[in-house]
């Protein structure tokens, strides 16, 4: 696995996240494994995304879902710009964030969430290479959603897209094409939303050498052992 980022310094990586807390985030997991275990998983997943931000060679942005969370975010990644998410559904929040960042001069923006721990430096490198010939590049999730959204252009109106459904990936690609973007998909990965995703993640991360991924894997293996 490649571990060194070789992307240009002007590509910005944007993390859209929630501040983990009991009963806040990963509620579909909590129904099956309990709120405390779901919180532990959420914390480890966030650590994996932060690991990517800390190794990123260019600008990094944390976009928490709470306006009072920037002090918290600054302690996690001091070099990151913190922009709290605005009101609205996820599409509206991404549009608002994208508008703000492009207004600050950022042109190439890569968006990730905090629930796709299998993303690797090779994935980011492949996306960046695709952005040399495409306006917008997407990395699909195995459930039809997305684990990475990248574009050289402002996003179209995302408010009406079918967020949190298997139709999201294709719907976003079509919305971008309708406003003139050239679009491509660059590989696929997975995110963690349901209990069934945990076993899949443990298999996918078995040989991942990155420290936060190793800690997540240990937690996943311990959880599977308790449920056996």
Secondary structure by P-SEA (a helix, b strand, c coil): ccccccccccbbbbbbbcccccccccccccccccaaaaaaaaaaaaaaaaaaaaacccbbbbbcccccaaaaaaaacccbbbbccccccaaaaaaaaaaaaaaacccbbbbbccccccccaaaaaaaaaaaacccbbbbbcccccccbbbccccccccccccccccaaaaaaaaaaaaacccccccccccccccaaaaaaaaaaacccccaaaaaaaaaaaaaaaaac
